[in-house]
């Protein structure tokens, strides 16, 4: 941080007043991307991001000292939060920390998103289900296939598998769409075609693993993934979350989990074809608009 830069500034976001700190702090050292730029990205992408966070309890992945520093998952809302940040106390069956309940942050306004960005909550992860106004968990409204390439496979092979999933869903009369993970892989989504989305996804994954044994694997064992694409159907488990569309990722560059067209998926020849940074995503949204769910 430069010596003459203010360590703390007050800003008004709609009808909220927030204190932002250490805006010059570099969170992506190789790219020189600062916390101020993270906040700017989330502020500008909010019109297309907020609808995908609405009514979904958010799990934060925080990097207070940048992507090269120590990081941690955070489900419970920080105790020092502003009083206007909405939270939702939900049961947490199977919690690895033994918590019976978690008090989640509900990101339903721009000010909350800016507050989280100021906490260096670079990544936002959400479940495939929503909650009602009184905390009632609803059935999953989304189906997701999380495609994880095992080296030397890359997102290029994920693109091939994504198209195979699309074909299966098309045969079931289910429209689907895709986004990059912003990391190494990608995801295929659809509106929930069955009450038990986890079982539905498992059947599709196992079918494709059987039909394409040299390309697809549907089991968790990492040893089986070498050179193949793991279709992680278990992401539909209500206890799990997936990175939200338009969320930053904590990579060397400020890459983004980016909705893409099926034409882009089909045309992917090298991994760089489906890598998008924060600036590029803002430009894409400005030119092609919202693609997630369309």
C-alpha positions as CSV (number, residue, x, y, z in Angstrom):
1,X,0.0,0.0,0.0
2,X,1.4,3.4,-0.9
3,X,2.2,5.5,2.2
4,X,-0.1,8.4,1.2
5,X,-3.2,6.3,0.4
6,X,-6.0,6.5,3.0
7,X,-6.4,3.2,5.0
8,X,-10.1,3.7,5.4
9,X,-12.7,5.6,3.4
10,X,-16.5,5.9,3.9
11,X,-18.7,5.5,0.9
12,X,-22.4,5.5,0.3
13,X,-23.8,2.5,-1.6
14,X,-27.5,3.2,-2.3
15,X,-28.9,4.0,1.1
16,X,-26.1,2.3,3.1
17,X,-22.8,3.8,4.4
18,X,-19.8,1.5,4.4
19,X,-16.2,1.8,5.5
20,X,-13.8,0.4,3.0
21,X,-10.2,-0.3,4.0
22,X,-6.8,-0.8,2.3
23,X,-8.1,-0.3,-1.2
24,X,-4.6,-0.3,-2.6
25,X,-3.8,-3.7,-1.2
26,X,-2.8,-6.1,-4.0
27,X,-4.8,-9.3,-3.8
28,X,-3.6,-10.8,-7.1
29,X,0.2,-10.1,-7.0
30,X,1.1,-11.5,-10.5
31,X,-1.6,-9.3,-12.1
32,X,-1.3,-6.3,-9.7
33,X,-5.1,-6.5,-9.1
34,X,-6.0,-4.6,-5.9
35,X,-8.8,-4.8,-3.4
36,X,-10.2,-1.6,-4.8
37,X,-10.4,-3.3,-8.2
38,X,-12.1,-6.3,-6.7
39,X,-14.7,-4.0,-5.2
40,X,-15.1,-2.2,-8.5
41,X,-15.6,-5.5,-10.3
42,X,-18.3,-6.7,-7.9
43,X,-20.0,-3.3,-8.0
44,X,-20.2,-3.2,-11.8
45,X,-21.1,-6.9,-12.3
46,X,-23.8,-6.7,-9.6
47,X,-26.8,-6.3,-11.9
48,X,-26.2,-9.7,-13.4
49,X,-24.7,-11.4,-10.4
50,X,-27.2,-10.5,-7.6
51,X,-30.1,-12.4,-9.2
52,X,-28.1,-15.6,-9.0
53,X,-27.4,-15.0,-5.3
54,X,-30.9,-14.1,-4.3
55,X,-32.4,-16.4,-1.6
56,X,-29.3,-18.6,-1.7
57,X,-27.2,-18.9,1.5
58,X,-23.7,-17.9,0.5
59,X,-20.5,-19.6,1.5
60,X,-17.5,-17.3,1.4
61,X,-13.9,-18.1,0.4
62,X,-11.8,-15.3,1.9
63,X,-8.3,-14.3,1.0
64,X,-7.4,-11.4,3.4
65,X,-3.7,-11.4,2.3
66,X,-4.3,-12.1,-1.4
67,X,-4.4,-15.2,-3.4
68,X,-0.9,-16.3,-2.4
69,X,-1.7,-16.0,1.3
70,X,-3.7,-18.0,3.8
71,X,-7.4,-18.4,3.0
72,X,-10.4,-19.9,4.6
73,X,-14.0,-20.9,4.0
74,X,-16.6,-18.9,6.0
75,X,-20.2,-20.0,6.3
76,X,-21.2,-18.2,9.5
77,X,-21.7,-14.5,9.0
78,X,-18.9,-12.5,10.6
79,X,-20.0,-11.1,13.9
80,X,-18.7,-7.6,13.1
81,X,-21.1,-7.3,10.2
82,X,-23.2,-4.1,9.7
83,X,-26.7,-4.4,11.3
84,X,-28.4,-4.2,7.9
85,X,-26.7,-7.3,6.4
86,X,-29.4,-9.9,6.2
87,X,-28.6,-13.4,7.5
88,X,-30.4,-16.7,7.7
89,X,-30.0,-19.3,10.4
90,X,-30.3,-22.7,8.9
91,X,-29.7,-26.3,10.1
92,X,-26.4,-27.7,9.0
93,X,-26.6,-31.5,9.0
94,X,-23.3,-33.2,8.5
95,X,-21.3,-30.1,9.3
96,X,-17.6,-31.0,9.3
97,X,-17.2,-28.6,12.3
98,X,-20.1,-30.1,14.2
99,X,-22.3,-27.0,13.9
100,X,-26.0,-27.7,14.2
101,X,-26.8,-24.4,12.7
102,X,-25.1,-21.9,10.4
103,X,-26.0,-18.2,10.3
104,X,-25.5,-17.5,6.6
105,X,-25.1,-14.2,4.8
106,X,-27.9,-13.5,2.3
107,X,-26.6,-11.3,-0.5
108,X,-29.7,-9.5,-1.7
109,X,-28.4,-6.0,-2.2
110,X,-25.4,-4.2,-3.7
111,X,-24.2,-2.9,-0.3
112,X,-23.8,-6.5,1.0
113,X,-21.9,-7.5,-2.0
114,X,-19.5,-4.5,-1.6
115,X,-19.1,-5.3,2.1
116,X,-18.1,-8.8,1.2
117,X,-15.6,-7.6,-1.4
118,X,-14.0,-5.4,1.2
119,X,-13.6,-8.5,3.4
120,X,-11.6,-10.0,0.4
121,X,-14.3,-12.6,0.0
122,X,-13.1,-13.2,-3.5
123,X,-15.1,-16.4,-4.2
124,X,-18.9,-16.7,-3.6
125,X,-20.3,-20.3,-3.5
126,X,-24.0,-21.1,-3.5
127,X,-26.2,-24.3,-3.3
128,X,-28.6,-25.4,-6.0
129,X,-31.6,-24.6,-3.8
130,X,-33.1,-21.5,-2.2
131,X,-34.7,-20.6,1.1
132,X,-38.0,-18.9,1.7
133,X,-38.5,-15.7,3.7
134,X,-38.9,-17.6,7.0
135,X,-35.9,-19.9,6.4
136,X,-37.7,-22.9,4.8
137,X,-35.5,-24.8,2.5
138,X,-37.0,-25.3,-0.9
139,X,-36.4,-28.2,-3.2
140,X,-33.4,-27.7,-5.6
141,X,-34.4,-25.5,-8.6
142,X,-31.1,-26.1,-10.4
143,X,-29.2,-29.2,-11.7
144,X,-25.5,-28.9,-12.1
145,X,-22.8,-31.1,-13.6
146,X,-19.3,-30.0,-12.4
147,X,-16.7,-31.1,-14.9
148,X,-13.2,-31.5,-13.4
149,X,-10.4,-32.4,-15.8
150,X,-7.6,-34.7,-14.6
151,X,-4.3,-33.6,-16.1
152,X,-3.3,-33.7,-18.9
153,X,-7.0,-33.2,-19.7
154,X,-8.1,-29.6,-19.7
155,X,-11.2,-27.5,-20.2
156,X,-10.9,-28.5,-23.9
157,X,-11.9,-32.1,-22.9
158,X,-14.5,-30.7,-20.5
159,X,-16.0,-28.9,-23.5
160,X,-16.5,-32.2,-25.3
161,X,-18.1,-33.8,-22.3
162,X,-20.3,-30.8,-21.7
163,X,-21.7,-31.2,-25.2
164,X,-22.4,-34.9,-24.5
165,X,-24.3,-33.9,-21.4
166,X,-26.2,-31.4,-23.4
167,X,-27.2,-34.1,-25.9
168,X,-28.5,-36.4,-23.1
169,X,-30.5,-33.5,-21.6
170,X,-31.9,-32.5,-24.9
171,X,-33.1,-36.1,-25.4
172,X,-34.9,-35.7,-22.1
173,X,-36.4,-32.4,-23.2
174,X,-34.3,-30.4,-20.8
175,X,-32.6,-27.1,-21.9
176,X,-29.1,-26.6,-20.5
177,X,-26.4,-23.9,-20.4
178,X,-22.8,-23.8,-19.5
179,X,-20.3,-21.6,-17.6
180,X,-16.6,-21.9,-17.0
181,X,-15.5,-22.6,-13.4
182,X,-13.0,-19.8,-13.7
183,X,-10.5,-22.4,-12.5
184,X,-9.7,-25.5,-14.6
185,X,-13.0,-26.9,-15.5
186,X,-16.6,-25.9,-16.3
187,X,-20.2,-26.6,-15.3
188,X,-23.4,-27.5,-17.2
189,X,-26.7,-26.3,-15.6
190,X,-30.4,-26.9,-16.2
191,X,-33.5,-26.2,-14.3
192,X,-34.2,-29.1,-12.0
193,X,-35.8,-31.8,-14.2
194,X,-36.5,-34.2,-11.3
195,X,-37.1,-33.9,-7.6
196,X,-34.0,-35.9,-6.9
197,X,-31.5,-34.0,-8.9
198,X,-28.5,-35.8,-7.4
199,X,-29.8,-39.2,-8.5
200,X,-30.6,-37.8,-12.0
201,X,-27.1,-36.4,-12.4
202,X,-25.6,-39.6,-11.1
203,X,-27.4,-41.7,-13.7
204,X,-26.3,-39.3,-16.5
205,X,-22.7,-39.3,-15.3
206,X,-22.5,-43.0,-15.0
207,X,-24.1,-43.5,-18.4
208,X,-21.5,-41.2,-20.1
209,X,-18.7,-42.8,-18.2
210,X,-19.8,-46.2,-19.7
211,X,-20.3,-44.8,-23.2
212,X,-17.0,-42.9,-23.2
213,X,-14.6,-44.8,-20.9
214,X,-11.5,-43.1,-22.3
215,X,-12.9,-39.6,-21.7
216,X,-15.3,-39.7,-18.7
217,X,-15.1,-40.9,-15.2
218,X,-18.0,-40.7,-12.7
219,X,-16.2,-41.8,-9.5
220,X,-14.5,-39.6,-6.9
221,X,-11.2,-41.5,-6.9
222,X,-8.5,-39.1,-8.2
223,X,-6.4,-42.0,-9.4
224,X,-9.1,-42.8,-12.0
225,X,-9.2,-39.2,-13.4
226,X,-5.8,-39.0,-15.2
227,X,-6.4,-37.7,-18.7
228,X,-10.2,-37.8,-18.2
229,X,-13.0,-35.6,-17.1
230,X,-14.7,-36.3,-13.8
231,X,-18.4,-35.5,-13.9
232,X,-19.0,-34.5,-10.3
233,X,-22.7,-35.3,-10.0
234,X,-22.4,-35.0,-6.2
235,X,-22.5,-31.2,-6.4
236,X,-26.3,-31.6,-6.3
237,X,-26.1,-32.8,-2.7
238,X,-27.9,-30.1,-0.7
239,X,-24.9,-29.9,1.7
240,X,-22.6,-28.8,-1.2
241,X,-22.1,-25.6,-3.0
242,X,-20.7,-24.5,-6.4
243,X,-19.0,-21.3,-7.3
244,X,-21.6,-18.7,-8.3
245,X,-21.7,-17.4,-11.9
246,X,-19.6,-14.2,-12.2
247,X,-17.7,-14.9,-9.0
248,X,-14.0,-14.2,-9.1
249,X,-11.6,-17.1,-8.6
250,X,-8.4,-17.0,-6.5
251,X,-6.1,-17.9,-9.4
252,X,-2.9,-16.1,-10.5
253,X,-5.1,-13.8,-12.6
254,X,-8.5,-12.5,-11.5
255,X,-10.4,-15.0,-13.6
256,X,-14.2,-15.3,-13.4
257,X,-16.7,-18.1,-13.5
258,X,-18.1,-17.0,-16.8
259,X,-21.4,-18.0,-18.6
260,X,-20.6,-19.1,-22.2
261,X,-22.6,-19.9,-25.3
262,X,-22.7,-23.4,-26.7
263,X,-21.0,-22.1,-29.8
264,X,-18.1,-21.0,-27.6
265,X,-18.0,-24.5,-26.0
266,X,-18.0,-26.2,-29.4
267,X,-15.3,-23.9,-30.7
268,X,-12.9,-24.4,-27.7
269,X,-9.6,-25.7,-29.1
270,X,-7.2,-24.5,-26.4
271,X,-7.8,-23.7,-22.7
272,X,-7.3,-20.0,-23.3
273,X,-10.4,-19.9,-25.4
274,X,-12.5,-20.2,-22.2
275,X,-10.5,-18.1,-19.8
276,X,-12.0,-14.7,-18.9
277,X,-10.6,-12.1,-16.5
278,X,-12.7,-9.6,-14.6
279,X,-12.2,-6.8,-17.2
280,X,-13.1,-9.2,-20.0
281,X,-16.3,-10.3,-18.3
282,X,-17.5,-6.8,-17.7
283,X,-16.9,-6.1,-21.4
284,X,-18.7,-9.3,-22.4
285,X,-21.7,-8.5,-20.3
286,X,-21.8,-5.0,-21.8
287,X,-21.8,-6.5,-25.4
288,X,-23.7,-9.8,-25.2
289,X,-25.6,-9.3,-21.9
290,X,-26.5,-12.1,-19.5
291,X,-26.0,-15.6,-20.7
292,X,-26.5,-17.7,-17.6
293,X,-29.8,-19.5,-17.8
294,X,-30.5,-18.6,-21.4
